[in-house]
Amino acid sequence: MNFYQDLIVKATGANITDAGYIEDIMRNDIFHSTLDWQSRAQLMRAAKDAAGLLVEYHEAGLFPPLS
């Protein structure tokens, strides 16, 4: 588990598999960039937003079933 996935788990309660998906959503759909220039508060907020998007993406059939 990397730094961002650890933060995601703490912010959202997601498991490690979903934390990887959430990290990807944060990079590609929320920030459209790397994560290293974001503050901790921005990362925590984005993790929660991305967790919500993961549910929506799952319901749309864009991601595998939630773990």
Distance bins in CASP14 RR format, pairs under 12 A and 6 or more apart:
PFRMAT RR
TARGET T0000
AUTHOR 0000-0000-0000
RMODE 2
METHOD distances of the structure
MODEL  1
1 7 0 0 0 0 1 0 0 0 0 0 0
1 8 0 0 0 0 1 0 0 0 0 0 0
1 9 1 0 0 1 0 0 0 0 0 0 0
1 10 0 0 0 0 0 1 0 0 0 0 0
1 14 0 0 0 0 0 1 0 0 0 0 0
1 15 0 0 0 0 0 1 0 0 0 0 0
1 16 1 0 1 0 0 0 0 0 0 0 0
1 17 0 0 0 0 0 1 0 0 0 0 0
1 19 1 0 0 1 0 0 0 0 0 0 0
1 20 0 0 0 0 1 0 0 0 0 0 0
1 23 0 0 0 0 0 1 0 0 0 0 0
2 8 0 0 0 0 1 0 0 0 0 0 0
2 9 0 0 0 0 0 1 0 0 0 0 0
2 16 0 0 0 0 0 1 0 0 0 0 0
2 19 0 0 0 0 1 0 0 0 0 0 0
2 20 0 0 0 0 1 0 0 0 0 0 0
2 23 1 0 0 1 0 0 0 0 0 0 0
2 35 0 0 0 0 0 1 0 0 0 0 0
2 36 0 0 0 0 0 1 0 0 0 0 0
3 9 0 0 0 0 0 1 0 0 0 0 0
3 10 0 0 0 0 0 1 0 0 0 0 0
3 19 0 0 0 0 0 1 0 0 0 0 0
3 23 0 0 0 0 1 0 0 0 0 0 0
3 35 0 0 0 0 1 0 0 0 0 0 0
3 36 0 0 0 0 1 0 0 0 0 0 0
3 38 0 0 0 0 0 1 0 0 0 0 0
3 40 0 0 0 0 0 1 0 0 0 0 0
3 43 0 0 0 0 1 0 0 0 0 0 0
4 10 0 0 0 0 0 1 0 0 0 0 0
4 11 0 0 0 0 0 1 0 0 0 0 0
4 12 0 0 0 0 0 1 0 0 0 0 0
4 14 0 0 0 0 0 1 0 0 0 0 0
4 16 0 0 0 0 0 1 0 0 0 0 0
4 19 0 0 0 0 1 0 0 0 0 0 0
4 20 0 0 0 0 1 0 0 0 0 0 0
4 22 0 0 0 0 1 0 0 0 0 0 0
4 23 1 0 1 0 0 0 0 0 0 0 0
4 24 0 0 0 0 0 1 0 0 0 0 0
4 25 0 0 0 0 0 1 0 0 0 0 0
4 26 1 0 0 1 0 0 0 0 0 0 0
4 27 0 0 0 0 1 0 0 0 0 0 0
4 31 0 0 0 0 0 1 0 0 0 0 0
4 34 0 0 0 0 0 1 0 0 0 0 0
4 35 1 0 1 0 0 0 0 0 0 0 0
4 36 0 0 0 0 1 0 0 0 0 0 0
4 38 0 0 0 0 1 0 0 0 0 0 0
4 40 0 0 0 0 0 1 0 0 0 0 0
4 43 1 0 0 1 0 0 0 0 0 0 0
4 44 0 0 0 0 0 1 0 0 0 0 0
4 46 0 0 0 0 1 0 0 0 0 0 0
4 47 0 0 0 0 1 0 0 0 0 0 0
4 50 0 0 0 0 0 1 0 0 0 0 0
5 11 0 0 0 0 0 1 0 0 0 0 0
5 12 0 0 0 0 0 1 0 0 0 0 0
5 13 0 0 0 0 0 1 0 0 0 0 0
5 14 0 0 0 0 1 0 0 0 0 0 0
5 15 0 0 0 0 0 1 0 0 0 0 0
5 16 1 0 0 1 0 0 0 0 0 0 0
5 17 0 0 0 0 1 0 0 0 0 0 0
5 18 0 0 0 0 1 0 0 0 0 0 0
5 19 1 0 1 0 0 0 0 0 0 0 0
5 20 1 0 1 0 0 0 0 0 0 0 0
5 21 0 0 0 0 0 1 0 0 0 0 0
5 22 0 0 0 0 1 0 0 0 0 0 0
5 23 1 0 1 0 0 0 0 0 0 0 0
5 24 0 0 0 0 0 1 0 0 0 0 0
5 26 0 0 0 0 0 1 0 0 0 0 0
5 27 0 0 0 0 0 1 0 0 0 0 0
5 35 0 0 0 0 0 1 0 0 0 0 0
5 43 0 0 0 0 0 1 0 0 0 0 0
5 47 0 0 0 0 1 0 0 0 0 0 0
5 50 0 0 0 0 0 1 0 0 0 0 0
6 12 0 0 0 0 0 1 0 0 0 0 0
6 13 0 0 0 0 0 1 0 0 0 0 0
6 14 0 0 0 0 0 1 0 0 0 0 0
6 16 0 0 0 0 1 0 0 0 0 0 0
6 19 0 0 0 0 1 0 0 0 0 0 0
6 20 0 0 0 0 0 1 0 0 0 0 0
6 22 0 0 0 0 0 1 0 0 0 0 0
6 23 0 0 0 0 0 1 0 0 0 0 0
6 40 0 0 0 0 0 1 0 0 0 0 0
6 43 0 0 0 0 0 1 0 0 0 0 0
6 44 0 0 0 0 0 1 0 0 0 0 0
6 47 0 0 0 0 0 1 0 0 0 0 0
7 13 0 0 0 0 0 1 0 0 0 0 0
7 14 0 0 0 0 0 1 0 0 0 0 0
7 19 0 0 0 0 1 0 0 0 0 0 0
7 20 0 0 0 0 0 1 0 0 0 0 0
7 22 0 0 0 0 1 0 0 0 0 0 0
7 23 0 0 0 0 1 0 0 0 0 0 0
7 26 0 0 0 0 1 0 0 0 0 0 0
7 35 0 0 0 0 1 0 0 0 0 0 0
7 38 0 0 0 0 0 1 0 0 0 0 0
7 39 0 0 0 0 0 1 0 0 0 0 0
7 40 1 0 0 1 0 0 0 0 0 0 0
7 41 0 0 0 0 0 1 0 0 0 0 0
7 42 0 0 0 0 0 1 0 0 0 0 0
7 43 1 0 1 0 0 0 0 0 0 0 0
7 44 1 0 0 1 0 0 0 0 0 0 0
7 45 0 0 0 0 0 1 0 0 0 0 0
7 46 0 0 0 0 1 0 0 0 0 0 0
7 47 1 0 0 1 0 0 0 0 0 0 0
7 48 0 0 0 0 0 1 0 0 0 0 0
7 50 0 0 0 0 0 1 0 0 0 0 0
8 14 1 0 1 0 0 0 0 0 0 0 0
8 15 0 0 0 0 0 1 0 0 0 0 0
8 16 0 0 0 0 1 0 0 0 0 0 0
8 17 0 0 0 0 0 1 0 0 0 0 0
8 18 0 0 0 0 1 0 0 0 0 0 0
8 19 1 0 1 0 0 0 0 0 0 0 0
8 20 1 0 0 1 0 0 0 0 0 0 0
8 21 0 0 0 0 1 0 0 0 0 0 0
8 22 1 0 1 0 0 0 0 0 0 0 0
8 23 1 0 0 1 0 0 0 0 0 0 0
8 24 0 0 0 0 0 1 0 0 0 0 0
8 25 0 0 0 0 1 0 0 0 0 0 0
8 26 1 0 0 1 0 0 0 0 0 0 0
8 27 0 0 0 0 0 1 0 0 0 0 0
8 35 0 0 0 0 0 1 0 0 0 0 0
8 43 0 0 0 0 1 0 0 0 0 0 0
8 44 0 0 0 0 1 0 0 0 0 0 0
8 45 0 0 0 0 0 1 0 0 0 0 0
8 46 0 0 0 0 1 0 0 0 0 0 0
8 47 1 0 1 0 0 0 0 0 0 0 0
8 48 0 0 0 0 1 0 0 0 0 0 0
8 49 0 0 0 0 0 1 0 0 0 0 0
8 50 1 0 0 1 0 0 0 0 0 0 0
8 51 1 0 0 1 0 0 0 0 0 0 0
8 52 0 0 0 0 0 1 0 0 0 0 0
8 54 0 0 0 0 0 1 0 0 0 0 0
9 15 1 0 0 1 0 0 0 0 0 0 0
9 16 1 0 0 1 0 0 0 0 0 0 0
9 17 0 0 0 0 0 1 0 0 0 0 0
9 18 0 0 0 0 1 0 0 0 0 0 0
9 19 1 0 1 0 0 0 0 0 0 0 0
9 20 0 0 0 0 1 0 0 0 0 0 0
9 22 0 0 0 0 1 0 0 0 0 0 0
9 23 0 0 0 0 0 1 0 0 0 0 0
9 44 0 0 0 0 0 1 0 0 0 0 0
9 47 0 0 0 0 1 0 0 0 0 0 0
9 51 0 0 0 0 0 1 0 0 0 0 0
10 19 0 0 0 0 1 0 0 0 0 0 0
10 22 0 0 0 0 0 1 0 0 0 0 0
10 40 0 0 0 0 0 1 0 0 0 0 0
10 43 0 0 0 0 0 1 0 0 0 0 0
10 44 0 0 0 0 1 0 0 0 0 0 0
10 47 0 0 0 0 1 0 0 0 0 0 0
10 48 0 0 0 0 0 1 0 0 0 0 0
11 19 0 0 0 0 1 0 0 0 0 0 0
11 22 0 0 0 0 1 0 0 0 0 0 0
11 23 0 0 0 0 0 1 0 0 0 0 0
11 26 0 0 0 0 0 1 0 0 0 0 0
11 40 0 0 0 0 1 0 0 0 0 0 0
11 41 0 0 0 0 0 1 0 0 0 0 0
11 42 0 0 0 0 0 1 0 0 0 0 0
11 43 1 0 0 1 0 0 0 0 0 0 0
11 44 1 0 1 0 0 0 0 0 0 0 0
11 45 0 0 0 0 1 0 0 0 0 0 0
11 46 0 0 0 0 1 0 0 0 0 0 0
11 47 1 0 1 0 0 0 0 0 0 0 0
11 48 1 0 1 0 0 0 0 0 0 0 0
11 49 0 0 0 0 0 1 0 0 0 0 0
11 50 0 0 0 0 1 0 0 0 0 0 0
11 51 0 0 0 0 1 0 0 0 0 0 0
11 52 0 0 0 0 0 1 0 0 0 0 0
12 18 0 0 0 0 1 0 0 0 0 0 0
12 19 1 0 0 1 0 0 0 0 0 0 0
12 20 0 0 0 0 0 1 0 0 0 0 0
12 21 0 0 0 0 0 1 0 0 0 0 0
12 22 1 0 0 1 0 0 0 0 0 0 0
12 23 0 0 0 0 0 1 0 0 0 0 0
12 25 0 0 0 0 0 1 0 0 0 0 0
12 26 0 0 0 0 0 1 0 0 0 0 0
12 43 0 0 0 0 0 1 0 0 0 0 0
12 44 0 0 0 0 1 0 0 0 0 0 0
12 45 0 0 0 0 0 1 0 0 0 0 0
12 46 0 0 0 0 0 1 0 0 0 0 0
12 47 1 0 1 0 0 0 0 0 0 0 0
12 48 1 0 0 1 0 0 0 0 0 0 0
12 49 0 0 0 0 1 0 0 0 0 0 0
12 50 0 0 0 0 1 0 0 0 0 0 0
12 51 1 0 1 0 0 0 0 0 0 0 0
12 52 0 0 0 0 1 0 0 0 0 0 0
12 53 0 0 0 0 0 1 0 0 0 0 0
12 54 0 0 0 0 1 0 0 0 0 0 0
12 55 0 0 0 0 0 1 0 0 0 0 0
12 66 0 0 0 0 0 1 0 0 0 0 0
13 19 0 0 0 0 1 0 0 0 0 0 0
13 22 0 0 0 0 1 0 0 0 0 0 0
13 44 0 0 0 0 0 1 0 0 0 0 0
13 47 0 0 0 0 1 0 0 0 0 0 0
13 48 0 0 0 0 0 1 0 0 0 0 0
13 51 0 0 0 0 1 0 0 0 0 0 0
13 67 0 0 0 0 0 1 0 0 0 0 0
14 20 0 0 0 0 1 0 0 0 0 0 0
14 21 0 0 0 0 1 0 0 0 0 0 0
14 22 1 0 1 0 0 0 0 0 0 0 0
14 23 0 0 0 0 1 0 0 0 0 0 0
14 25 0 0 0 0 0 1 0 0 0 0 0
14 26 0 0 0 0 0 1 0 0 0 0 0
14 47 0 0 0 0 1 0 0 0 0 0 0
14 48 0 0 0 0 0 1 0 0 0 0 0
14 50 0 0 0 0 1 0 0 0 0 0 0
14 51 1 0 0 1 0 0 0 0 0 0 0
14 52 0 0 0 0 0 1 0 0 0 0 0
14 54 0 0 0 0 1 0 0 0 0 0 0
14 55 0 0 0 0 0 1 0 0 0 0 0
14 66 0 0 0 0 1 0 0 0 0 0 0
14 67 0 0 0 0 1 0 0 0 0 0 0
15 21 0 0 0 0 0 1 0 0 0 0 0
15 22 0 0 0 0 0 1 0 0 0 0 0
15 51 0 0 0 0 0 1 0 0 0 0 0
15 54 0 0 0 0 0 1 0 0 0 0 0
15 66 0 0 0 0 1 0 0 0 0 0 0
15 67 1 0 1 0 0 0 0 0 0 0 0
16 22 0 0 0 0 0 1 0 0 0 0 0
16 23 0 0 0 0 0 1 0 0 0 0 0
16 67 0 0 0 0 1 0 0 0 0 0 0
17 23 0 0 0 0 0 1 0 0 0 0 0
17 24 0 0 0 0 0 1 0 0 0 0 0
17 54 0 0 0 0 0 1 0 0 0 0 0
17 63 0 0 0 0 0 1 0 0 0 0 0
17 64 0 0 0 0 1 0 0 0 0 0 0
17 65 0 0 0 0 0 1 0 0 0 0 0
17 66 0 0 0 0 1 0 0 0 0 0 0
17 67 1 0 1 0 0 0 0 0 0 0 0
18 24 0 0 0 0 0 1 0 0 0 0 0
18 25 0 0 0 0 0 1 0 0 0 0 0
18 47 0 0 0 0 0 1 0 0 0 0 0
18 50 0 0 0 0 1 0 0 0 0 0 0
18 51 1 0 0 1 0 0 0 0 0 0 0
18 52 0 0 0 0 0 1 0 0 0 0 0
18 53 0 0 0 0 0 1 0 0 0 0 0
18 54 1 0 0 1 0 0 0 0 0 0 0
18 55 0 0 0 0 1 0 0 0 0 0 0
18 57 0 0 0 0 0 1 0 0 0 0 0
18 58 0 0 0 0 1 0 0 0 0 0 0
18 63 0 0 0 0 1 0 0 0 0 0 0
18 64 0 0 0 0 1 0 0 0 0 0 0
18 65 0 0 0 0 0 1 0 0 0 0 0
18 66 1 0 0 1 0 0 0 0 0 0 0
18 67 1 0 1 0 0 0 0 0 0 0 0
19 25 0 0 0 0 0 1 0 0 0 0 0
19 26 0 0 0 0 0 1 0 0 0 0 0
19 47 0 0 0 0 1 0 0 0 0 0 0
19 50 0 0 0 0 1 0 0 0 0 0 0
19 51 0 0 0 0 1 0 0 0 0 0 0
19 54 0 0 0 0 1 0 0 0 0 0 0
19 66 0 0 0 0 0 1 0 0 0 0 0
19 67 0 0 0 0 1 0 0 0 0 0 0
20 26 0 0 0 0 1 0 0 0 0 0 0
20 27 0 0 0 0 0 1 0 0 0 0 0
20 28 0 0 0 0 0 1 0 0 0 0 0
20 47 0 0 0 0 0 1 0 0 0 0 0
20 50 0 0 0 0 1 0 0 0 0 0 0
20 51 0 0 0 0 0 1 0 0 0 0 0
20 54 0 0 0 0 1 0 0 0 0 0 0
20 63 0 0 0 0 0 1 0 0 0 0 0
20 64 0 0 0 0 0 1 0 0 0 0 0
20 67 0 0 0 0 0 1 0 0 0 0 0
21 27 0 0 0 0 0 1 0 0 0 0 0
21 28 0 0 0 0 0 1 0 0 0 0 0
21 29 0 0 0 0 0 1 0 0 0 0 0
21 47 0 0 0 0 0 1 0 0 0 0 0
21 50 0 0 0 0 1 0 0 0 0 0 0
21 51 0 0 0 0 1 0 0 0 0 0 0
21 52 0 0 0 0 0 1 0 0 0 0 0
21 53 0 0 0 0 1 0 0 0 0 0 0
21 54 1 0 1 0 0 0 0 0 0 0 0
21 55 0 0 0 0 0 1 0 0 0 0 0
21 57 0 0 0 0 1 0 0 0 0 0 0
21 58 0 0 0 0 1 0 0 0 0 0 0
21 62 0 0 0 0 0 1 0 0 0 0 0
21 63 1 0 1 0 0 0 0 0 0 0 0
21 64 0 0 0 0 1 0 0 0 0 0 0
21 65 0 0 0 0 0 1 0 0 0 0 0
21 66 0 0 0 0 1 0 0 0 0 0 0
21 67 0 0 0 0 1 0 0 0 0 0 0
22 28 0 0 0 0 0 1 0 0 0 0 0
22 29 0 0 0 0 0 1 0 0 0 0 0
22 30 0 0 0 0 1 0 0 0 0 0 0
22 35 0 0 0 0 0 1 0 0 0 0 0
22 43 0 0 0 0 0 1 0 0 0 0 0
22 44 0 0 0 0 0 1 0 0 0 0 0
22 46 0 0 0 0 1 0 0 0 0 0 0
22 47 1 0 0 1 0 0 0 0 0 0 0
22 48 0 0 0 0 1 0 0 0 0 0 0
22 49 0 0 0 0 1 0 0 0 0 0 0
22 50 1 0 1 0 0 0 0 0 0 0 0
22 51 1 0 1 0 0 0 0 0 0 0 0
22 52 0 0 0 0 1 0 0 0 0 0 0
22 53 0 0 0 0 1 0 0 0 0 0 0
22 54 1 0 1 0 0 0 0 0 0 0 0
22 55 0 0 0 0 0 1 0 0 0 0 0
22 57 0 0 0 0 0 1 0 0 0 0 0
22 58 0 0 0 0 0 1 0 0 0 0 0
22 63 0 0 0 0 0 1 0 0 0 0 0
22 66 0 0 0 0 0 1 0 0 0 0 0
22 67 0 0 0 0 0 1 0 0 0 0 0
23 29 0 0 0 0 0 1 0 0 0 0 0
23 30 0 0 0 0 0 1 0 0 0 0 0
23 31 0 0 0 0 0 1 0 0 0 0 0
23 34 0 0 0 0 0 1 0 0 0 0 0
23 35 1 0 0 1 0 0 0 0 0 0 0
23 43 0 0 0 0 1 0 0 0 0 0 0
23 46 0 0 0 0 1 0 0 0 0 0 0
23 47 0 0 0 0 1 0 0 0 0 0 0
23 50 1 0 0 1 0 0 0 0 0 0 0
23 51 0 0 0 0 0 1 0 0 0 0 0
23 54 0 0 0 0 0 1 0 0 0 0 0
24 30 0 0 0 0 0 1 0 0 0 0 0
24 31 0 0 0 0 0 1 0 0 0 0 0
24 35 0 0 0 0 0 1 0 0 0 0 0
24 47 0 0 0 0 0 1 0 0 0 0 0
24 50 0 0 0 0 1 0 0 0 0 0 0
24 53 0 0 0 0 0 1 0 0 0 0 0
24 54 0 0 0 0 1 0 0 0 0 0 0
24 57 0 0 0 0 0 1 0 0 0 0 0
24 62 0 0 0 0 0 1 0 0 0 0 0
24 63 0 0 0 0 1 0 0 0 0 0 0
25 31 0 0 0 0 1 0 0 0 0 0 0
25 32 0 0 0 0 0 1 0 0 0 0 0
25 35 0 0 0 0 0 1 0 0 0 0 0
25 46 0 0 0 0 1 0 0 0 0 0 0
25 47 0 0 0 0 1 0 0 0 0 0 0
25 48 0 0 0 0 0 1 0 0 0 0 0
25 49 0 0 0 0 1 0 0 0 0 0 0
25 50 1 0 1 0 0 0 0 0 0 0 0
25 51 0 0 0 0 1 0 0 0 0 0 0
25 52 0 0 0 0 1 0 0 0 0 0 0
25 53 1 0 1 0 0 0 0 0 0 0 0
25 54 1 0 0 1 0 0 0 0 0 0 0
25 55 0 0 0 0 0 1 0 0 0 0 0
25 56 0 0 0 0 1 0 0 0 0 0 0
25 57 1 0 0 1 0 0 0 0 0 0 0
25 58 0 0 0 0 0 1 0 0 0 0 0
25 62 0 0 0 0 0 1 0 0 0 0 0
25 63 0 0 0 0 1 0 0 0 0 0 0
26 32 0 0 0 0 1 0 0 0 0 0 0
26 33 0 0 0 0 1 0 0 0 0 0 0
26 34 0 0 0 0 0 1 0 0 0 0 0
26 35 1 0 0 1 0 0 0 0 0 0 0
26 36 0 0 0 0 0 1 0 0 0 0 0
26 38 0 0 0 0 1 0 0 0 0 0 0
26 42 0 0 0 0 1 0 0 0 0 0 0
26 43 1 0 0 1 0 0 0 0 0 0 0
26 44 0 0 0 0 0 1 0 0 0 0 0
26 45 0 0 0 0 0 1 0 0 0 0 0
26 46 1 0 1 0 0 0 0 0 0 0 0
26 47 1 0 0 1 0 0 0 0 0 0 0
26 48 0 0 0 0 0 1 0 0 0 0 0
26 49 0 0 0 0 1 0 0 0 0 0 0
26 50 1 0 1 0 0 0 0 0 0 0 0
26 51 0 0 0 0 1 0 0 0 0 0 0
26 52 0 0 0 0 0 1 0 0 0 0 0
26 53 0 0 0 0 1 0 0 0 0 0 0
26 54 0 0 0 0 0 1 0 0 0 0 0
27 33 1 0 0 1 0 0 0 0 0 0 0
27 34 1 0 0 1 0 0 0 0 0 0 0
27 35 1 0 0 1 0 0 0 0 0 0 0
27 36 0 0 0 0 0 1 0 0 0 0 0
27 37 0 0 0 0 0 1 0 0 0 0 0
27 38 0 0 0 0 0 1 0 0 0 0 0
27 43 0 0 0 0 0 1 0 0 0 0 0
27 46 0 0 0 0 1 0 0 0 0 0 0
27 47 0 0 0 0 0 1 0 0 0 0 0
27 50 0 0 0 0 1 0 0 0 0 0 0
28 34 0 0 0 0 0 1 0 0 0 0 0
28 35 0 0 0 0 0 1 0 0 0 0 0
28 46 0 0 0 0 0 1 0 0 0 0 0
28 50 0 0 0 0 1 0 0 0 0 0 0
28 53 0 0 0 0 0 1 0 0 0 0 0
28 57 0 0 0 0 0 1 0 0 0 0 0
28 62 0 0 0 0 0 1 0 0 0 0 0
29 46 0 0 0 0 1 0 0 0 0 0 0
29 49 0 0 0 0 1 0 0 0 0 0 0
29 50 1 0 0 1 0 0 0 0 0 0 0
29 52 0 0 0 0 0 1 0 0 0 0 0
29 53 1 0 0 1 0 0 0 0 0 0 0
29 54 0 0 0 0 1 0 0 0 0 0 0
29 56 0 0 0 0 0 1 0 0 0 0 0
29 57 0 0 0 0 1 0 0 0 0 0 0
29 62 0 0 0 0 0 1 0 0 0 0 0
29 63 0 0 0 0 0 1 0 0 0 0 0
30 38 0 0 0 0 1 0 0 0 0 0 0
30 42 0 0 0 0 1 0 0 0 0 0 0
30 43 0 0 0 0 1 0 0 0 0 0 0
30 45 0 0 0 0 1 0 0 0 0 0 0
30 46 1 0 1 0 0 0 0 0 0 0 0
30 47 0 0 0 0 1 0 0 0 0 0 0
30 48 0 0 0 0 0 1 0 0 0 0 0
30 49 1 0 0 1 0 0 0 0 0 0 0
30 50 1 0 1 0 0 0 0 0 0 0 0
30 51 0 0 0 0 0 1 0 0 0 0 0
30 52 0 0 0 0 0 1 0 0 0 0 0
30 53 1 0 0 1 0 0 0 0 0 0 0
30 54 0 0 0 0 0 1 0 0 0 0 0
31 37 0 0 0 0 1 0 0 0 0 0 0
31 38 1 0 0 1 0 0 0 0 0 0 0
31 39 0 0 0 0 0 1 0 0 0 0 0
31 42 0 0 0 0 1 0 0 0 0 0 0
31 43 0 0 0 0 1 0 0 0 0 0 0
31 45 0 0 0 0 0 1 0 0 0 0 0
31 46 1 0 0 1 0 0 0 0 0 0 0
31 47 0 0 0 0 0 1 0 0 0 0 0
31 49 0 0 0 0 0 1 0 0 0 0 0
31 50 0 0 0 0 1 0 0 0 0 0 0
32 38 0 0 0 0 0 1 0 0 0 0 0
32 46 0 0 0 0 0 1 0 0 0 0 0
33 42 0 0 0 0 0 1 0 0 0 0 0
33 46 0 0 0 0 0 1 0 0 0 0 0
34 43 0 0 0 0 0 1 0 0 0 0 0
35 42 0 0 0 0 1 0 0 0 0 0 0
35 43 1 0 0 1 0 0 0 0 0 0 0
35 44 0 0 0 0 0 1 0 0 0 0 0
35 46 0 0 0 0 1 0 0 0 0 0 0
35 47 0 0 0 0 1 0 0 0 0 0 0
35 50 0 0 0 0 0 1 0 0 0 0 0
36 42 0 0 0 0 0 1 0 0 0 0 0
36 43 0 0 0 0 1 0 0 0 0 0 0
37 43 0 0 0 0 0 1 0 0 0 0 0
38 44 0 0 0 0 1 0 0 0 0 0 0
38 45 0 0 0 0 1 0 0 0 0 0 0
38 46 1 0 0 1 0 0 0 0 0 0 0
38 47 0 0 0 0 0 1 0 0 0 0 0
39 45 0 0 0 0 1 0 0 0 0 0 0
39 46 0 0 0 0 0 1 0 0 0 0 0
40 46 0 0 0 0 0 1 0 0 0 0 0
40 47 0 0 0 0 0 1 0 0 0 0 0
41 47 0 0 0 0 0 1 0 0 0 0 0
41 48 0 0 0 0 0 1 0 0 0 0 0
42 48 0 0 0 0 0 1 0 0 0 0 0
42 49 0 0 0 0 0 1 0 0 0 0 0
42 50 0 0 0 0 0 1 0 0 0 0 0
43 49 0 0 0 0 0 1 0 0 0 0 0
43 50 0 0 0 0 1 0 0 0 0 0 0
44 50 0 0 0 0 0 1 0 0 0 0 0
44 51 0 0 0 0 0 1 0 0 0 0 0
45 51 0 0 0 0 0 1 0 0 0 0 0
46 52 0 0 0 0 0 1 0 0 0 0 0
46 53 0 0 0 0 1 0 0 0 0 0 0
47 53 0 0 0 0 0 1 0 0 0 0 0
47 54 0 0 0 0 0 1 0 0 0 0 0
48 54 0 0 0 0 0 1 0 0 0 0 0
48 55 0 0 0 0 0 1 0 0 0 0 0
49 55 0 0 0 0 0 1 0 0 0 0 0
49 56 0 0 0 0 0 1 0 0 0 0 0
50 56 0 0 0 0 0 1 0 0 0 0 0
50 57 0 0 0 0 1 0 0 0 0 0 0
50 63 0 0 0 0 0 1 0 0 0 0 0
51 57 0 0 0 0 0 1 0 0 0 0 0
51 58 0 0 0 0 0 1 0 0 0 0 0
51 63 0 0 0 0 0 1 0 0 0 0 0
51 66 0 0 0 0 1 0 0 0 0 0 0
52 58 0 0 0 0 1 0 0 0 0 0 0
52 59 0 0 0 0 0 1 0 0 0 0 0
52 63 0 0 0 0 0 1 0 0 0 0 0
52 66 0 0 0 0 0 1 0 0 0 0 0
53 59 0 0 0 0 0 1 0 0 0 0 0
53 60 0 0 0 0 0 1 0 0 0 0 0
53 62 0 0 0 0 1 0 0 0 0 0 0
53 63 0 0 0 0 1 0 0 0 0 0 0
54 60 0 0 0 0 0 1 0 0 0 0 0
54 61 0 0 0 0 0 1 0 0 0 0 0
54 62 0 0 0 0 1 0 0 0 0 0 0
54 63 1 0 0 1 0 0 0 0 0 0 0
54 64 0 0 0 0 0 1 0 0 0 0 0
54 65 0 0 0 0 0 1 0 0 0 0 0
54 66 1 0 0 1 0 0 0 0 0 0 0
54 67 0 0 0 0 0 1 0 0 0 0 0
55 61 0 0 0 0 0 1 0 0 0 0 0
55 62 0 0 0 0 0 1 0 0 0 0 0
55 63 0 0 0 0 1 0 0 0 0 0 0
55 65 0 0 0 0 0 1 0 0 0 0 0
55 66 1 0 0 1 0 0 0 0 0 0 0
56 62 0 0 0 0 1 0 0 0 0 0 0
56 63 0 0 0 0 1 0 0 0 0 0 0
56 66 0 0 0 0 0 1 0 0 0 0 0
57 63 1 0 1 0 0 0 0 0 0 0 0
57 64 0 0 0 0 1 0 0 0 0 0 0
57 65 0 0 0 0 0 1 0 0 0 0 0
57 66 0 0 0 0 1 0 0 0 0 0 0
58 64 1 0 0 1 0 0 0 0 0 0 0
58 65 1 0 0 1 0 0 0 0 0 0 0
58 66 1 0 1 0 0 0 0 0 0 0 0
58 67 0 0 0 0 0 1 0 0 0 0 0
59 65 0 0 0 0 0 1 0 0 0 0 0
59 66 0 0 0 0 1 0 0 0 0 0 0
END
